[in-house]
Amino acid sequence: MSKTILITGATDGIGLEAAKLLAAEGHQVLLHGRSAAKLEVAKAQLAGGSETYLADLSDLTAVDKLADEIAEKHDHLDVLINNAGVLKAPQTITTDGHDIRFMVNTHAPYLLAKRLLPLMDGAGRIVNLSSAAQAPVNLDALAGKARLADIEAYSQSKLAITMWSRIMAEDLAEGPLVVSVNPGSLLATNMVKDGFGIAGNDIGIGSGILHRAALSDEFEGKLGAYFDNDSGDFGPPHPDAMDDMKAKAVVAGIEAVLADAGF
């Protein structure tokens, strides 16, 4: 059965490769990107029909508008893959004073998931991109009140999305399923090339696990679980992600940022 699947950050890297795999199987893939030109190039590489959605995920108003645009065209969404991510950027602080890593990697996917939940049923899936790089979350940095170096901000933002994945999954016990996934370390993406100056490992490692997380039975019933593709199995994330007090404090911090922005 064909499914409708939204992938953020789908104009290159593992997002685009996962989109190709899913489209080749006949699924309707909704491509998100922040460059109209790159979206058109990506769309041309997919088999069958696909739709493109333009939005800057560092801007929560744009995230909200993205959700509206999807809801206008679709009354049902089967899978949301929150793939978009940032490690380095020319400007790391947004006009609202937030670190772009927390905004794109943590806050935007949380808001998008919340906004799109009415389109999803108990059989749906929300797949959140985590990372092997996870570090204890500085709540002031999460709130835009403290500044961090690139890798610190990235690692903390990835632990934060892992934390909220577990808490949201518990709140949505009847579905949709929410999981977090480390797609594999140092894959051949632009992020790895720009951030670490290396070619990286086979990108198919990452696109393959996104395909499995979206559709395969092995993820069935894994509410809030963390899949570590470096080990090839479900396993424990950073210990803070399993600490209810810390995880709920991070979720409260995300909710506060969204409330300050009017959401």
Summary of the structure (lengths in Angstrom):
residues: 263
radius of gyration: 16.6
end to end distance: 34.7
largest distance: 47.1
contacts: 926
relative contact order: 0.15
helix: 47%
strand: 15%
